[in-house]
Amino acid sequence: MKNYLSIILLLAFQGIFSQEIRDAKFGKGMINYIAKDSSFSVNFAPRIQSRYESKWSFDGKNNETASTNFSIRRARLKFGGYVYSPKLKYKIELGLSNRDISGANVFNRNTPKQILDAVLMWNFYKKFELWAGQTKLPGNIERVVSSGNLQFIDRSLLNSKFNIDRDMGIQLRNKSKIGNQFIIKEKFAISQGEGRNITEGNLGGYQYTSRIEFFPFGEFNSKGNYIQGDLVREKSLKTMIGFTYDINKNAVKNRSNMGSYLFLNDKSLFKTDIITYFLDGVMKYNGFAFTGEYAFRTADSIVVKESDDKIVNFIAAGSAINFHGSYLFNSNFELALRYTDLDFKTITGLADLKQFTIGFSKYIVGHKLKFQSDLSLSSRDNQKDYVQFRTGFDLHF
């Protein structure tokens, strides 16, 4: 009976969608559906990223170690569209891979963290938009760029150690134009401050994020400031300069809304204000692309102490810089170089690190179907240096 019911439902949905699916094209979503009365739309776009990684560590004394790994780095289901009016949009993104859903803890009822984005976006007046739900905070530009639009196998170490990722709350966004082409974008967010998929909050205070972006020569083509590499070959110079200020009041994690919880011996949570700054910029012209980032984090109390002054943890305070440049050849083959430098405060005990990366990308259908490889050489203070090779493909309907 259940099998017959499944077949009937499948045929019913097939009949409905076969009448309404429009503009099906690879790279534009697997399904594009608009209701007959135009009261809502749905775009469905699954994607996967497969990866092979090999890593060799060495200390100059013939003490070498090696490791290899195959993985599905990302496997996601993306939905988007509008409801009621094109001015009321939504986005839903679900994670399926182990890395996407890991992180179960008592504050999310020990369940997988499957929801990446679940947000409504309301264009309520001119260029003003109100966002509500869970999505990326307006942090550093590298984090805001989708993982499906990267020119390396993955984001830099600056991003992994300093980014403010996703959270639940509200955001207000606006875009202004001065003169013929100068554009300013303002973004402000109030969020819970503990990251995504937290159900047992608010544990500390709220997190406040402000970002402003300047586009002196107008906007990039095809939203190119949020896509790495110059795949559209900008005909004239395009630049973006952005600044983010973020304060997490009474934060309970060691990297603002990221990292590990600051538990004390009595199972209570240590709380402190954590401030993070980002300064970044993007420049593109005729196949050349350059991105630069600076990150800085500090806290009211970098050292986490018990009531008897016993030190039990540290805030990951410090700074980082990241630069990467690239050129896209006529064959849609791209060569990219990246340099990242992490400089943590000495008191934290975290190792400073420098990393050089060279990346190779072959774009078959832009970022929607591509093959990539990168090779990194990393040097860490008082620890083994290491060489890392990664390769993989990205398929995004």
Secondary structure, DSSP 8 states (H G I E B T S, - for coil): -HHHHHHHHHHHHHHHHHHHB----TTS-SEEEE-TTSSBEEEE--EEEEEEEEEEEE-SSS--EEEEEEEEEEEEEEEEEEBSSTTEEEEEEEE-SHHHH----GGGTT----EEEEEEEEEEETTEEEEEEEEE-S--HHHHS-GGG-SSSS--HHHHHH---EEEEEEEEEEEEETTTEEEEEEEEEE-SS-TT--S---S--EEEEEEEEETT---GGGGGGSSS-TT--SS-EEEEEEEEEEEEEE-EEEBTEEEE-B-TTS-B--EEEEEEEEEEEEEETTEEEEEEEEEEEES-SEEE-TT--EEEE---EEEEEEEEEEE-TTSEEEEEEEEEEEE-GGG----EEEEEEEEEEEEEGGGEEEEEEEEEEEETTS-EEEEEEEEEEEE-
